[in-house]
Amino acid sequence: MTDGSDAFAARIQLVEAAEVSVDLQSYIFKADTAGVLMTERLFAAARRGVRVRLLLDDNHTDGLEPLLAMMGSHPNVQVRLFNPFASRVWRLVGLLTDFRRLNARMHAKCMIVDNQVAIIGGRNIGDAYFDLDVDVNFTDLDMLAVGAVVAQASATFDDYWNSARSYPLAALMGRGLAWSPDSFTQVLEDAHGSASSLGYAEALAESHVVDDLLHQRLAFEWAVTQLWSDDVEGQLQSPQRPPHRPGRVVPRLKGALGAATSELDLVSPYFVPDDESTMALQALARRGVRVRILTNSLAATDVAAVHAGYIKHRVALLQAGVKLFELKPTAAAPALRRRFSVRGGTLASLHAKAFSVDRQRVFVGSFNLDPRSAQLNAEMVLAIESSAMAAQLSEALNRSLPAIAYEVTLSVQGRPQWQSAGETMAAEPEAGVVRRLVVQLLSLMPIDWLL
């Protein structure tokens, strides 16, 4: 699912169709229109007897108390927070005094309905992930899955849910769980009256994903698929765990990507290669594999520090023949909707994470090609053996990259330069002098392991 409004409509309609259970796991759950409307539908499902479990990473729950309190007030709803802050008020103090533990987050995203259908990918719950933010929209990607992999997703959710790092909401907020029906009614009215809700209403009216699913009209790509997920108990043992811990996503992805023989397409919004992965990509390119990487430009990224980690390796990758493309903040490609598209709103920022190997295998999930995903966060990836879907990703990039991204090449002097529509730029395009200076200064700091 590449279109944001369709992705939201599918989630809402699946919740409305649920008969037994809804399990929702997310790194971010915003109290904006998307978050409020999702909360409303989850609560309605609980009222008709559906068991709802909501598991959120605690890193972004500040300000969510009214929504979470409303959810937690119903006996059919359970809410847990992963790796919570001890203090609900002094979060910064908690981070400074307990940095090692709180720096390791649950970045995985998954929704499972009736243990029959799962949505897995890169989207959090919030307007910006569903194409309806007024400032910046994230280009993102989800997979809707049925079949045996859903059982894997359910088992993985249970592992997270039963982890010693997942705390019941009531144990953390206590009396703070009290909520006012009148105040929440006002929150709902505000959400339904927003401009975003009109867009969501249109998306719901136009979407037939769930109806087609229920009537067996949905055209699935049947393929051998596995769910790779990080070991939550391993994270408990060591927040800064080694990247080669058995059962983790990293060694499996490393083996799969490193086995490329002809083509390797990498789409990662946060791309921070270390020395080892830089050398691995260089080796692939030098033995004739076409290595193509799409990441955010400095003007498009929402985390400038990540760009600082990336630029340290940019020249070395280009010298080896790796093809680098950086998303424009004004990128828009509506013609590519529903086909691994890159699409933005007022401004665009890449958030999708997808990798294609030799047009035979495709990997989609929450994993970024950066040290944080590799060593700190708990991640989730679908590994799909499908030549059709892998080729779909590669062909979408072939068609869209000239319009939506700058190609980074080396000048005669060996410095990066950005090319687009016959124009060549010597400095990071569309990024101000101050922003470029800040990134250069950040690149001198030893912070890559945090990025």
C-alpha positions as CSV (number, residue, x, y, z in Angstrom):
1,M,0.0,0.0,0.0
2,T,1.8,3.1,-1.3
3,D,-1.0,5.7,-1.2
4,G,-1.4,7.2,2.3
5,S,-5.1,7.8,2.3
6,D,-5.7,4.3,1.0
7,A,-3.5,2.9,3.8
8,F,-5.5,4.8,6.4
9,A,-8.8,3.7,4.9
10,A,-7.7,0.0,4.9
11,R,-6.8,0.3,8.6
12,I,-10.2,1.8,9.5
13,Q,-12.2,-0.6,7.5
14,L,-10.3,-3.6,8.9
15,V,-11.1,-2.4,12.4
16,E,-14.7,-2.0,11.5
17,A,-14.8,-5.5,10.1
18,A,-13.1,-7.1,13.1
19,E,-15.1,-9.8,14.8
20,V,-12.7,-11.1,17.5
21,S,-9.5,-9.1,18.0
22,V,-7.4,-6.1,16.9
23,D,-3.7,-5.9,17.9
24,L,-2.0,-2.6,17.0
25,Q,1.6,-1.9,17.6
26,S,3.2,1.4,16.8
27,Y,6.3,3.5,17.5
28,I,4.3,6.8,17.2
29,F,0.6,7.3,17.7
30,K,-0.3,11.0,17.4
31,A,-3.2,12.9,18.9
32,D,-4.1,14.5,15.5
33,T,-7.0,13.7,13.2
34,A,-5.7,10.3,12.2
35,G,-5.0,9.3,15.8
36,V,-8.3,10.5,17.1
37,L,-10.3,8.8,14.4
38,M,-8.4,5.6,14.8
39,T,-9.0,5.7,18.6
40,E,-12.7,6.3,18.0
41,R,-13.0,3.2,15.7
42,L,-10.9,1.0,18.1
43,F,-13.2,2.1,21.0
44,A,-16.3,1.3,18.9
45,A,-14.9,-2.1,18.1
46,A,-14.3,-2.8,21.8
47,R,-17.9,-1.7,22.6
48,R,-19.3,-4.4,20.2
49,G,-17.1,-7.1,21.9
50,V,-13.8,-7.1,20.0
51,R,-10.7,-7.5,22.1
52,V,-8.4,-4.6,21.4
53,R,-4.7,-4.5,22.4
54,L,-2.7,-1.3,21.8
55,L,1.1,-1.5,22.3
56,L,2.9,1.8,21.9
57,D,6.5,2.7,22.3
58,D,6.7,5.3,25.1
59,N,9.1,7.6,23.4
60,H,6.3,9.7,21.8
61,T,3.3,9.3,24.1
62,D,3.6,12.7,25.8
63,G,0.3,14.5,25.3
64,L,-1.6,11.3,24.5
65,E,-3.1,10.9,28.0
66,P,-6.7,11.8,27.0
67,L,-6.8,9.3,24.1
68,L,-5.1,6.5,26.1
69,A,-7.3,7.1,29.1
70,M,-10.4,6.9,27.0
71,M,-9.1,3.6,25.4
72,G,-8.1,2.2,28.8
73,S,-11.5,2.9,30.3
74,H,-13.2,0.0,28.4
75,P,-12.8,-3.6,29.8
76,N,-12.2,-4.9,26.2
77,V,-9.2,-2.6,25.7
78,Q,-5.8,-3.2,27.1
79,V,-3.0,-0.5,26.6
80,R,0.6,-1.2,27.2
81,L,3.7,1.1,26.8
82,F,7.0,-0.3,25.8
83,N,10.2,0.7,27.6
84,P,8.4,3.5,29.5
85,F,9.9,6.6,31.1
86,A,9.7,6.3,34.9
87,S,8.5,9.9,35.3
88,R,5.5,11.0,33.2
89,V,6.5,14.6,33.6
90,W,10.3,14.9,33.7
91,R,11.1,12.9,30.6
92,L,14.2,14.7,29.8
93,V,15.6,14.1,33.2
94,G,14.8,10.5,32.9
95,L,16.5,10.3,29.5
96,L,19.7,11.9,31.0
97,T,19.8,9.6,34.1
98,D,18.7,6.4,32.4
99,F,20.0,6.9,28.9
100,R,21.3,3.4,28.2
101,R,17.8,1.8,28.7
102,L,15.7,4.6,27.2
103,N,17.8,4.9,24.1
104,A,16.6,1.5,22.9
105,R,13.2,1.8,21.4
106,M,10.5,-0.4,19.8
107,H,10.4,0.9,16.2
108,A,8.3,-2.0,14.8
109,K,4.8,-1.2,13.3
110,C,2.1,-3.8,12.9
111,M,-1.7,-4.2,12.9
112,I,-3.4,-7.6,13.1
113,V,-7.1,-8.2,12.8
114,D,-8.8,-11.4,13.9
115,N,-5.4,-13.2,13.4
116,Q,-6.4,-13.3,9.7
117,V,-5.0,-10.1,8.2
118,A,-1.9,-8.0,9.0
119,I,-0.6,-4.6,7.9
120,I,3.2,-4.4,8.3
121,G,5.5,-1.6,7.1
122,G,6.9,1.8,7.9
123,R,3.8,3.9,8.8
124,N,3.1,5.2,12.3
125,I,-0.4,6.5,13.2
126,G,-0.6,10.2,12.3
127,D,-1.7,12.6,9.6
128,A,1.8,12.9,8.1
129,Y,1.9,9.2,7.4
130,F,-1.4,9.2,5.5
131,D,-0.9,12.2,3.1
132,L,-3.0,14.7,5.1
133,D,-0.5,16.9,7.0
134,V,-0.6,20.6,6.1
135,D,3.2,20.9,6.3
136,V,5.1,17.7,5.5
137,N,3.9,14.4,4.3
138,F,6.0,11.2,4.6
139,T,6.3,9.0,1.5
140,D,5.7,5.6,3.1
141,L,4.9,1.9,2.4
142,D,2.9,-0.9,4.0
143,M,2.2,-4.4,3.0
144,L,-1.3,-6.0,3.6
145,A,-0.7,-9.7,4.3
146,V,-2.8,-12.8,4.7
147,G,-1.8,-16.5,5.0
148,A,0.8,-18.1,7.2
149,V,2.8,-15.0,7.8
150,V,-0.1,-13.5,9.9
151,A,0.5,-16.3,12.4
152,Q,4.1,-15.2,12.6
153,A,3.0,-11.6,13.1
154,S,0.6,-12.6,15.9
155,A,3.3,-14.6,17.7
156,T,5.7,-11.7,17.4
157,F,3.1,-9.3,18.8
158,D,2.6,-11.6,21.7
159,D,6.4,-11.6,22.3
160,Y,6.4,-7.8,22.5
161,W,3.2,-7.7,24.5
162,N,4.4,-10.2,27.1
163,S,7.9,-8.7,27.3
164,A,9.1,-7.4,30.7
165,R,9.5,-4.1,29.0
166,S,5.8,-3.7,28.2
167,Y,3.9,-2.1,31.1
168,P,0.1,-1.8,31.5
169,L,-1.0,1.8,31.2
170,A,-2.7,1.8,34.6
171,A,0.5,0.9,36.3
172,L,2.2,4.0,34.8
173,M,-0.5,6.6,35.0
174,G,-2.5,5.5,38.0
175,R,-5.1,8.2,38.8
176,G,-4.1,10.1,35.7
177,L,-6.3,7.6,33.8
178,A,-9.4,9.5,34.8
179,W,-11.0,11.0,31.7
180,S,-14.0,13.2,30.9
181,P,-16.5,12.0,28.3
182,D,-17.4,15.6,27.6
183,S,-13.8,16.6,26.9
184,F,-13.3,13.7,24.6
185,T,-16.5,14.4,22.8
186,Q,-15.0,17.8,22.0
187,V,-11.8,16.2,20.8
188,L,-13.8,14.0,18.4
189,E,-15.9,16.9,17.2
190,D,-12.7,18.9,16.5
191,A,-11.2,16.0,14.6
192,H,-14.4,15.4,12.5
193,G,-14.5,19.1,11.7
194,S,-10.9,19.4,10.5
195,A,-9.8,19.6,6.9
196,S,-8.0,16.3,7.3
197,S,-11.2,14.5,8.3
198,L,-12.8,15.5,5.0
199,G,-9.9,13.9,3.1
200,Y,-10.2,10.7,5.3
201,A,-14.0,10.6,4.6
202,E,-13.3,10.7,0.9
203,A,-10.7,8.0,1.2
204,L,-13.0,5.8,3.1
205,A,-15.8,6.3,0.6
206,E,-13.5,5.5,-2.3
207,S,-11.6,2.5,-0.8
208,H,-12.8,-1.0,-1.5
209,V,-9.8,-2.8,0.0
210,V,-11.7,-4.6,2.8
211,D,-14.9,-5.2,0.8
212,D,-12.8,-6.8,-1.9
213,L,-10.9,-8.8,0.7
214,L,-14.1,-10.1,2.3
215,H,-15.5,-11.0,-1.1
216,Q,-12.3,-12.6,-2.3
217,R,-11.8,-10.0,-5.0
218,L,-8.5,-8.6,-3.8
219,A,-5.6,-9.4,-6.1
220,F,-2.9,-10.8,-3.8
221,E,0.6,-11.6,-4.9
222,W,1.0,-15.1,-3.5
223,A,4.6,-15.6,-2.5
224,V,6.7,-17.3,0.2
225,T,7.0,-14.7,2.9
226,Q,8.7,-14.6,6.3
227,L,8.5,-12.1,9.1
228,W,11.8,-11.2,10.6
229,S,11.7,-9.5,14.0
230,D,14.3,-8.5,16.6
231,D,14.5,-10.5,19.8
232,V,12.8,-8.5,22.5
233,E,14.5,-10.4,25.3
234,G,17.8,-9.8,23.7
235,Q,17.1,-6.1,23.9
236,L,16.4,-6.6,27.6
237,Q,19.8,-8.1,28.2
238,S,21.7,-5.3,26.5
239,P,20.2,-2.1,25.0
240,Q,23.5,-1.7,23.0
241,R,23.5,-5.3,21.8
242,P,25.9,-6.6,19.1
243,P,24.5,-6.5,15.6
244,H,25.2,-10.2,15.1
245,R,23.0,-11.5,17.9
246,P,21.3,-14.8,16.6
247,G,17.7,-14.3,15.5
248,R,18.0,-10.6,14.8
249,V,17.0,-8.8,11.6
250,V,20.5,-7.5,10.8
251,P,22.4,-10.8,10.0
252,R,19.5,-12.0,7.9
253,L,19.3,-8.7,5.9
254,K,23.1,-8.6,5.6
255,G,23.1,-12.0,4.1
256,A,20.3,-11.3,1.7
257,L,21.5,-8.0,0.5
258,G,25.1,-9.1,0.3
259,A,24.1,-12.0,-2.0
260,A,23.0,-9.7,-4.8
261,T,24.5,-10.7,-8.1
262,S,23.1,-8.2,-10.6
263,E,20.9,-5.5,-8.9
264,L,20.4,-4.0,-5.5
265,D,17.9,-1.3,-4.8
266,L,17.8,0.3,-1.4
267,V,15.2,2.8,-0.3
268,S,15.9,4.1,3.2
269,P,15.0,7.6,4.6
270,Y,17.7,7.4,7.3
271,F,20.8,6.0,5.6
272,V,23.9,6.0,7.8
273,P,26.4,3.4,6.6
274,D,29.2,2.5,8.9
275,D,32.7,1.6,7.6
276,E,31.8,-2.1,7.3
277,S,28.6,-1.6,5.3
278,T,30.3,1.0,3.2
279,M,32.9,-1.5,2.2
280,A,30.3,-4.1,1.5
281,L,28.4,-1.8,-0.8
282,Q,31.6,-0.8,-2.5
283,A,32.6,-4.4,-3.1
284,L,29.2,-5.2,-4.6
285,A,29.5,-2.2,-7.0
286,R,33.0,-3.1,-8.0
287,R,32.1,-6.6,-9.0
288,G,29.4,-5.4,-11.3
289,V,26.3,-5.2,-9.2
290,R,24.2,-2.2,-9.9
291,V,23.7,-0.7,-6.4
292,R,21.2,2.1,-6.3
293,I,20.2,4.0,-3.1
294,L,17.4,6.4,-2.6
295,T,17.5,8.5,0.6
296,N,16.4,11.9,1.8
297,S,18.2,15.1,0.6
298,L,19.3,17.5,3.3
299,A,16.3,19.7,2.4
300,A,13.8,16.8,2.7
301,T,15.1,15.0,5.8
302,D,13.3,15.5,9.1
303,V,16.5,14.6,11.1
304,A,19.5,16.7,10.0
305,A,21.8,14.8,12.3
306,V,21.2,11.6,10.3
307,H,22.3,13.4,7.1
308,A,25.5,14.3,9.0
309,G,26.3,10.6,9.4
310,Y,25.5,9.9,5.8
311,I,27.7,12.5,4.2
312,K,30.8,11.0,5.7
313,H,30.5,8.0,3.4
314,R,29.0,9.7,0.3
315,V,32.2,10.2,-1.7
316,A,33.6,6.8,-1.0
317,L,30.3,5.2,-2.2
318,L,30.3,7.3,-5.4
319,Q,33.9,6.5,-6.1
320,A,33.1,2.8,-6.1
321,G,30.3,3.2,-8.5
322,V,27.3,3.2,-6.2
323,K,24.4,5.2,-7.6
324,L,23.0,7.8,-5.0
325,F,19.7,9.6,-5.3
326,E,18.3,12.1,-2.8
327,L,14.6,12.9,-2.6
328,K,13.6,16.5,-3.4
329,P,11.4,18.2,-0.7
330,T,8.9,19.0,-3.5
331,A,8.8,15.5,-4.9
332,A,5.4,14.4,-6.2
333,A,4.6,11.5,-8.4
334,P,0.8,10.9,-8.4
335,A,1.0,8.7,-11.5
336,L,2.9,6.1,-9.4
337,R,0.2,5.7,-6.8
338,R,-0.3,2.1,-5.7
339,R,3.0,1.1,-7.4
340,F,5.8,1.7,-4.9
341,S,5.3,5.4,-5.5
342,V,7.1,8.4,-4.1
343,R,4.5,11.0,-3.3
344,G,4.3,14.1,-1.1
345,G,2.1,16.8,0.2
346,T,3.1,20.5,0.8
347,L,6.6,19.2,1.3
348,A,7.8,15.6,0.9
349,S,10.0,13.5,3.2
350,L,11.0,9.9,2.5
351,H,9.9,7.4,5.2
352,A,9.5,4.2,3.3
353,K,12.0,1.4,3.9
354,A,12.2,-1.1,1.0
355,F,15.0,-3.2,-0.5
356,S,15.0,-5.3,-3.7
357,V,17.6,-7.9,-4.6
358,D,18.1,-9.1,-8.2
359,R,14.4,-8.5,-8.9
360,Q,13.7,-11.7,-7.0
361,R,13.3,-10.7,-3.4
362,V,11.9,-7.6,-1.7
363,F,12.1,-6.6,1.9
364,V,9.6,-4.1,3.5
365,G,9.3,-3.0,7.1
366,S,10.5,-0.6,9.8
367,F,14.2,-1.2,9.3
368,N,16.4,1.8,8.3
369,L,19.9,1.3,7.0
370,D,21.4,3.0,10.0
371,P,23.1,2.1,13.3
372,R,20.0,2.8,15.4
373,S,18.0,0.1,13.5
374,A,20.9,-2.2,13.5
375,Q,22.0,-2.0,17.1
376,L,19.5,-0.2,19.3
377,N,15.9,-0.4,18.1
378,A,13.6,-3.4,17.9
379,E,12.6,-3.7,14.2
380,M,10.3,-5.8,11.9
381,V,10.7,-6.8,8.2
382,L,8.7,-8.8,5.8
383,A,11.0,-10.9,3.5
384,I,9.1,-11.7,0.3
385,E,10.2,-14.1,-2.4
386,S,8.5,-12.4,-5.3
387,S,10.0,-11.5,-8.6
388,A,6.9,-9.5,-9.5
389,M,7.0,-7.3,-6.5
390,A,10.8,-6.9,-6.6
391,A,10.6,-5.9,-10.2
392,Q,7.7,-3.5,-9.4
393,L,9.9,-1.6,-6.9
394,S,12.8,-1.4,-9.4
395,E,10.7,-0.3,-12.3
396,A,9.0,2.4,-10.1
397,L,12.4,3.8,-9.3
398,N,13.4,3.7,-12.9
399,R,10.4,5.8,-13.9
400,S,10.2,8.2,-11.0
401,L,13.8,9.0,-9.9
402,P,14.5,11.6,-12.6
403,A,11.6,13.6,-11.5
404,I,11.6,13.2,-7.7
405,A,15.2,13.0,-6.8
406,Y,18.6,14.6,-7.3
407,E,21.3,12.2,-8.6
408,V,24.5,12.7,-6.7
409,T,27.7,12.4,-8.7
410,L,31.3,13.5,-8.4
411,S,32.7,16.6,-10.0
412,V,36.0,16.7,-11.8
413,Q,37.6,17.7,-8.5
414,G,36.0,14.7,-6.8
415,R,33.4,16.6,-4.8
416,P,29.7,15.7,-4.6
417,Q,27.4,17.5,-7.0
418,W,23.6,17.3,-7.5
419,Q,22.1,16.9,-10.9
420,S,18.4,17.3,-12.0
421,A,16.7,18.2,-15.3
422,G,20.1,19.1,-16.9
423,E,21.1,21.4,-14.0
424,T,24.2,20.8,-11.9
425,M,24.5,22.2,-8.3
426,A,27.7,22.3,-6.3
427,A,26.0,22.6,-2.9
428,E,23.2,20.7,-1.1
429,P,20.1,21.9,-3.1
430,E,17.2,23.8,-1.4
431,A,19.0,23.7,1.9
432,G,20.0,27.0,3.5
433,V,23.6,28.0,4.4
434,V,22.9,27.6,8.2
435,R,21.4,24.1,7.8
436,R,24.4,23.0,5.7
437,L,26.8,24.4,8.2
438,V,25.1,22.7,11.1
439,V,25.2,19.4,9.3
440,Q,28.9,19.8,8.6
441,L,29.6,20.5,12.3
442,L,27.5,17.5,13.3
443,S,29.5,15.3,11.0
444,L,32.6,16.0,13.0
445,M,31.0,14.6,16.2
446,P,31.2,10.9,17.2
447,I,27.4,10.4,17.3
448,D,26.9,7.9,14.4
449,W,26.0,5.1,16.8
450,L,23.0,7.2,17.9
451,L,21.7,7.9,14.4
